[in-house]
Amino acid sequence: MNIWLVMLLGGALTFGMRMSFIYLFGRFEISAAVKRALRFVPPAVLSAIITPALFMPNNTLDLSWSNYRLIAGAVAVLVAWRTKNTLLTILSGMIALLVLQIVFK
């Protein structure tokens, strides 16, 4: 019973926090500077999540050729740079990692 209570309470709190921002942003005018700053939040959060996974796969800095995640990340960066296609970037990185792990392990 405690697990269900924690899940329901967590869901209600999450919903309340998100709804409060929607409600508040609907009532107040946001300055142009804040709007410009908010555009950089998703790339910053994504970088903070991805960078440690690429450069520190075993909780230590690994810049060697045996770091397949870093190589696959480089492939994804190249595909993103050339195509500007998000889906193709994700697929190319995943396929590169899969191929590297199968071929070299």
SEFI-107623 format. One record per residue (C-alpha): residue number from 1; x, y, z. Coordinates in nm, 4 decimals. Example, Ala and Ser with C-alpha at 12.3 -4.5 7.8 and 13.67 -1.06 7.14 Angstrom:
REM SEFI-107623
{1, {1.2300, -0.4500, 0.7800}}
{2, {1.3670, -0.1060, 0.7140}}
END
This chain:
REM SEFI-107623
{1, {0.0000, 0.0000, 0.0000}}
{2, {0.2882, 0.2384, 0.0758}}
{3, {0.4303, 0.1957, -0.2739}}
{4, {0.0999, 0.2999, -0.4317}}
{5, {0.0751, 0.5979, -0.2008}}
{6, {0.4269, 0.7113, -0.2904}}
{7, {0.3570, 0.6686, -0.6630}}
{8, {0.0297, 0.8614, -0.6462}}
{9, {0.1823, 1.1370, -0.4358}}
{10, {0.4827, 1.1642, -0.6675}}
{11, {0.2545, 1.1823, -0.9700}}
{12, {0.0358, 1.4473, -0.8089}}
{13, {0.3390, 1.6570, -0.7135}}
{14, {0.4865, 1.6298, -1.0624}}
{15, {0.1550, 1.7220, -1.2200}}
{16, {0.1137, 2.0138, -0.9798}}
{17, {0.4582, 2.1533, -1.0545}}
{18, {0.4130, 2.1296, -1.4302}}
{19, {0.0626, 2.2686, -1.4197}}
{20, {0.1737, 2.5635, -1.2066}}
{21, {0.4275, 2.6650, -1.4716}}
{22, {0.1692, 2.6353, -1.7461}}
{23, {-0.0757, 2.8386, -1.5415}}
{24, {0.1800, 3.1055, -1.4478}}
{25, {0.3239, 3.1439, -1.7973}}
{26, {-0.0290, 3.1892, -1.9282}}
{27, {-0.0879, 3.4773, -1.6873}}
{28, {0.2405, 3.6687, -1.7104}}
{29, {0.4284, 3.8155, -2.0026}}
{30, {0.7762, 3.6677, -2.0347}}
{31, {1.0550, 3.9039, -2.1361}}
{32, {1.2450, 3.8483, -2.4584}}
{33, {1.5661, 3.7840, -2.2657}}
{34, {1.4064, 3.4999, -2.0675}}
{35, {1.2595, 3.3499, -2.3856}}
{36, {1.6037, 3.3576, -2.5492}}
{37, {1.7611, 3.1985, -2.2415}}
{38, {1.4989, 2.9226, -2.2244}}
{39, {1.5874, 2.8149, -2.5795}}
{40, {1.9243, 2.6934, -2.4491}}
{41, {1.7881, 2.4766, -2.1681}}
{42, {1.7191, 2.1557, -2.3699}}
{43, {2.0651, 2.1411, -2.5351}}
{44, {2.2335, 2.2153, -2.2021}}
{45, {2.0434, 1.9381, -2.0226}}
{46, {2.1034, 1.6925, -2.3068}}
{47, {2.4754, 1.7735, -2.3044}}
{48, {2.4922, 1.7235, -1.9291}}
{49, {2.3382, 1.3786, -1.9679}}
{50, {2.5315, 1.2602, -2.2742}}
{51, {2.8822, 1.3941, -2.2070}}
{52, {2.9607, 1.1766, -1.9017}}
{53, {2.8263, 0.8691, -2.0815}}
{54, {3.0580, 0.9300, -2.3778}}
{55, {3.3772, 1.0360, -2.2025}}
{56, {3.3470, 0.8392, -1.8764}}
{57, {3.1817, 0.5026, -1.9497}}
{58, {3.3432, 0.3330, -1.6472}}
{59, {3.3495, 0.6392, -1.4177}}
{60, {3.7007, 0.7225, -1.5392}}
{61, {3.8024, 0.9443, -1.8293}}
{62, {3.8517, 0.7233, -2.1360}}
{63, {3.9729, 0.8869, -2.4583}}
{64, {4.1111, 0.5653, -2.6101}}
{65, {4.0077, 0.3833, -2.9261}}
{66, {3.8523, 0.1123, -2.7083}}
{67, {3.5844, 0.3587, -2.5901}}
{68, {3.3159, 0.2551, -2.8381}}
{69, {3.0637, 0.5020, -2.6985}}
{70, {3.2930, 0.7926, -2.7791}}
{71, {3.3511, 0.6679, -3.1339}}
{72, {2.9773, 0.6138, -3.1870}}
{73, {2.9147, 0.9619, -3.0468}}
{74, {3.1631, 1.1056, -3.2964}}
{75, {2.9792, 0.9255, -3.5768}}
{76, {2.6503, 1.0729, -3.4543}}
{77, {2.8020, 1.4222, -3.4384}}
{78, {2.9243, 1.3919, -3.7971}}
{79, {2.5857, 1.2711, -3.9177}}
{80, {2.4116, 1.5535, -3.7290}}
{81, {2.6482, 1.8077, -3.8788}}
{82, {2.5991, 1.6809, -4.2346}}
{83, {2.2263, 1.5998, -4.2345}}
{84, {2.0718, 1.8107, -3.9534}}
{85, {1.8290, 1.5189, -3.9086}}
{86, {1.7635, 1.4163, -3.5482}}
{87, {1.6279, 1.0688, -3.6207}}
{88, {1.9134, 0.9853, -3.8561}}
{89, {2.1626, 1.1111, -3.5968}}
{90, {2.0194, 0.8899, -3.3229}}
{91, {1.9982, 0.5856, -3.5483}}
{92, {2.3515, 0.6291, -3.6822}}
{93, {2.4943, 0.6572, -3.3304}}
{94, {2.3044, 0.3510, -3.2116}}
{95, {2.4017, 0.1455, -3.5152}}
{96, {2.7661, 0.2540, -3.4878}}
{97, {2.7760, 0.1500, -3.1213}}
{98, {2.6111, -0.1838, -3.1969}}
{99, {2.8502, -0.2595, -3.4834}}
{100, {3.1561, -0.1596, -3.2797}}
{101, {3.0493, -0.3781, -2.9876}}
{102, {2.9758, -0.6784, -3.2106}}
{103, {3.2862, -0.6543, -3.4280}}
{104, {3.5469, -0.5680, -3.1647}}
{105, {3.4309, -0.7679, -2.8622}}
END
